[in-house]
Amino acid sequence: MSALRPTPTNTVAGPSTAGGSLSPVPATAQSVTLSRFSAWFGATPALHNIELHVPSQSVMAIIGPSGSGKSTVLRAINRLNDGLPGVRHAGSILLGDEDIYASTVNPSVLRQRVGMVFQRSNPFPRSVRDNVAYGPQLNRRLRGRELDDVVEYALRRAALWDEVKDRLRQDARTLSGGQQQRLCIARALANDPEVLLLDEPSSALDPHGTQRIEELVYDLRQQLTILIVTHNLHQAARVADRTALLVDGVLVEEAPSSRLFTRPADSRTEAFITGRFG
Ligand SMILES: Nc1ncnc2c1ncn2[C@@H]1O[C@H](COP(=O)(O)OP(=O)(O)OP(=O)(O)O)[C@@H](O)[C@H]1O
């Protein structure tokens, strides 16, 4: 098994602008596989022996009651739990066939390959352009025209370009909440990730903003592997190919969304989706 490394496309990704048309070279989407993955915060167990395979170029929704471990799963895939006091884990998480917890893995490189967007949009207090340019500038040392092209490419992929192309120098915090959330997605996409983790990305948005995010997830699934944590069961049913239910850190059921929401195999799933608990 090889150590995680920047993919070849990460070094050249971004648009070629020959002829003035964008022809992006996206990274190859990767599957994500958790095997007997457990996590603890101090003595408190948060995840128990999770077995979960997310096929490449698909959307997996993770649902479950509050405190069931949904965010912990996402953060484990990005190694964002590393460094929290008392945290430890057992088992493995593979990105494609690469163990993300191998000692050779650089977590910063991992986080370029596995982008994450949080519930509350968190743009830097800088311009729209600078928010998106930050990653490729730092990680790929892009400058000038090449950098501008990557910014445009990422904003187009995030379905935001048309709304901000004349406001690139404006403070990102002047955008609407929904636009800020898509800006955060563009910021992750600028690193040309193979996997995108979305932690309740539309819970702070109005119905229109929510719909834009869902359309975006639907479109991005062709190029990326996406895991989305959501409290909105209709959203999971709409956007996710498969859905996983976590209860008390245990994976209760994982199935195609069309089946899980209509013919759940486990009585706890039925109780959860019919609102009898959680
Ligand atoms: N940094 C931390 N330190 C200690 N315990 C934590 C920490 N983060 C999470 N936990 C605990 O781990 C468990 C799972 O939390 P997690 O945030 O993953 O749940 P969740 O399903 O995402 O919840 P919610 O839907 O409310 O966001 C909870 O019991 C929580 O209190």
The ligand as an ORCA input file, in Angstrom:
! r2SCAN-3c Opt
* xyz 0 1
  N     -14.096     16.956     21.000
  C     -14.867     16.104     21.689
  N     -14.555     15.783     22.969
  C     -15.305     14.921     23.682
  N     -16.406     14.317     23.183
  C     -16.767     14.592     21.923
  C     -16.025     15.509     21.099
  N     -16.625     15.580     19.885
  C     -17.691     14.759     19.944
  N     -17.781     14.174     21.152
  C     -18.816     13.210     21.591
  O     -18.863     12.144     20.641
  C     -20.221     11.762     20.399
  C     -20.544     11.917     18.915
  O     -20.534     13.311     18.579
  P     -20.781     13.833     17.099
  O     -20.541     15.294     17.099
  O     -20.007     13.005     16.159
  O     -22.333     13.496     16.920
  P     -23.327     13.955     15.765
  O     -24.132     12.745     15.412
  O     -22.596     14.622     14.661
  O     -24.237     14.994     16.554
  P     -25.081     16.271     16.043
  O     -26.144     15.725     15.120
  O     -25.677     16.812     17.299
  O     -24.135     17.205     15.362
  C     -21.087     12.629     21.306
  O     -21.345     11.914     22.479
  C     -20.201     13.832     21.588
  O     -20.500     14.389     22.842
*
